[in-house]
Amino acid sequence: MTMTLPVEVLLWFEEGGLPLPPLPADLTGGLEPVDDFLYASEAPPGKTLLMGFVGRGLQSWRFEYRLRVPGLAFALSLPYGGAFSDREAEKESLGHGFTLARLCLKAAEKGLARPGLENGLLEVIYDEDVCSSSYLAPGGEILFEGADLDALLDILESSRPFDAENADIMLRV
């Protein structure tokens, strides 16, 4: 399946020199505007993608990214585009966040191959202050909770296959 994005979305990334977040092909073709700079898409079974810019004024803009696929609920919210912001630092921060999203997506696609973690849901919230995560069993029981990036990488590392090169990038942040 070919990935297609609305022209407006492509321009955000190309003109800003921004890295692309993980964009499952079955979700990109259906991206529709839900606000001035915010797009969303749904695809069966239970897949959703929301991404774009939210904010107002000169300094309160953020890039929002929400991905829900079987086994993963990932939410990213990072500053981007403020008039007085360090644009290069913001791009780097987004790149790290998208790398983490790719690691989590890869683990979810492989089913977090660790005894007792099959068919559950990895939930991740990532912003400039927090990287919290939890892993829920199919019945909703919390099997793992983490309050920082190291805890999340521990759970990802215990799954196979693990992308150690990209994890090393995340740990150096």
C-alpha positions in Angstrom: 0.0 0.0 0.0 1.4 3.4 -1.0 1.5 6.2 1.5 -0.3 9.4 0.4 -0.5 12.6 2.3 -2.4 15.8 1.7 -0.3 18.4 0.0 -0.7 20.7 3.1 0.8 18.1 5.3 3.7 17.3 2.9 4.5 21.0 2.9 4.8 21.2 6.7 7.5 18.6 6.6 9.3 19.6 3.5 9.3 23.4 4.0 10.2 23.1 7.7 12.8 20.4 7.1 11.0 18.2 9.7 11.4 14.5 9.9 8.3 12.4 9.2 6.6 10.5 12.0 5.7 6.9 11.6 2.7 7.0 9.2 1.0 3.6 8.5 0.0 3.6 4.9 -3.6 2.5 5.6 -4.1 5.7 7.7 -2.4 8.3 5.5 -4.7 8.1 2.5 -7.7 9.0 4.7 -6.2 12.0 6.4 -8.9 14.8 6.6 -8.7 18.2 8.2 -10.4 18.5 11.6 -9.0 22.0 12.4 -6.9 24.6 10.6 -3.6 22.6 11.0 -4.8 19.3 12.4 -5.6 16.1 10.4 -7.1 12.8 11.4 -7.8 9.4 9.9 -9.4 6.1 10.9 -9.0 2.6 9.4 -10.3 -0.7 10.6 -9.7 -2.5 12.9 -9.5 0.3 15.5 -6.6 2.2 13.9 -6.5 6.0 14.2 -4.0 8.8 13.4 -4.2 12.4 14.4 -1.4 14.8 13.7 -0.7 18.5 13.2 -0.2 21.8 14.9 -2.3 23.2 17.6 -1.9 26.5 19.4 -2.4 30.2 19.1 -0.4 33.4 19.3 3.3 33.8 18.8 4.8 31.2 21.2 2.2 28.5 22.1 2.4 26.2 19.1 2.9 22.4 19.5 3.1 19.5 17.1 0.6 16.8 18.2 0.8 13.2 17.1 -1.5 10.4 18.2 -1.3 6.9 16.8 -3.5 4.0 17.8 -2.9 0.6 16.2 -3.4 -2.9 17.6 -1.1 -3.2 20.5 -0.1 0.5 20.7 -1.5 3.9 21.8 1.2 6.5 21.3 0.7 10.2 22.1 3.4 12.9 21.4 3.1 16.6 22.1 6.1 18.8 21.6 6.7 22.5 21.1 7.2 23.6 17.5 7.0 26.9 15.7 7.0 29.5 18.3 8.3 32.9 17.1 11.1 32.9 19.7 11.9 29.2 19.8 15.1 27.4 18.7 13.8 25.8 15.5 16.7 23.4 15.2 16.4 22.2 18.8 12.6 21.7 18.2 13.3 19.7 15.0 15.8 17.5 16.9 13.3 16.9 19.7 10.6 15.9 17.2 13.1 13.5 15.5 13.8 11.8 18.8 10.1 11.5 19.5 9.4 10.0 16.1 12.3 7.6 16.6 10.7 6.5 19.8 7.3 6.1 18.1 8.9 3.9 15.4 10.5 1.7 18.1 7.2 1.3 19.9 5.3 0.7 16.6 7.8 -2.0 15.6 7.4 -3.7 19.0 3.6 -3.6 18.8 3.7 -5.0 15.3 5.8 -7.9 16.6 3.5 -8.4 19.5 6.1 -7.6 22.2 7.4 -11.1 22.2 7.9 -11.5 25.9 6.0 -14.1 28.0 2.9 -12.6 29.5 2.9 -9.6 27.2 1.2 -11.0 24.1 -2.0 -9.3 22.8 -1.8 -6.4 25.3 -1.6 -2.6 24.8 1.5 -0.5 25.2 0.5 3.1 26.1 3.1 5.9 25.7 2.8 9.6 26.4 5.8 11.7 25.3 6.3 15.4 25.7 9.2 17.7 26.6 8.8 16.9 30.3 7.4 13.3 30.4 7.8 9.9 28.9 5.3 7.7 30.7 4.3 4.3 29.6 2.2 1.3 30.7 1.5 -2.1 29.3 -2.1 -3.4 29.8 -3.1 -7.0 29.5 -6.2 -7.7 27.3 -8.4 -7.6 30.4 -7.0 -4.1 31.4 -4.7 -5.3 34.2 -1.5 -3.1 34.3 1.5 -5.4 33.8 4.1 -2.6 33.6 4.3 1.1 34.4 7.2 3.4 33.7 7.7 7.0 34.5 10.7 7.7 32.2 12.4 6.9 28.9 14.7 4.3 30.5 11.7 2.3 31.8 10.1 2.3 28.4 13.3 1.2 26.7 13.7 -1.6 29.2 10.3 -3.0 28.2 11.1 -2.6 24.5 14.5 -4.1 24.8 13.0 -7.2 26.4 10.9 -7.7 23.3 12.3 -9.1 20.1 13.3 -7.9 17.6 14.7 -4.8 19.2 16.3 -1.9 17.3 19.3 -1.3 19.5 20.9 1.4 17.2 17.8 3.7 17.5 17.5 3.0 21.2 21.1 4.2 21.7 20.1 7.4 19.9 17.2 7.9 22.3 19.4 7.3 25.4 21.9 10.0 24.4 19.1 12.6 24.4 
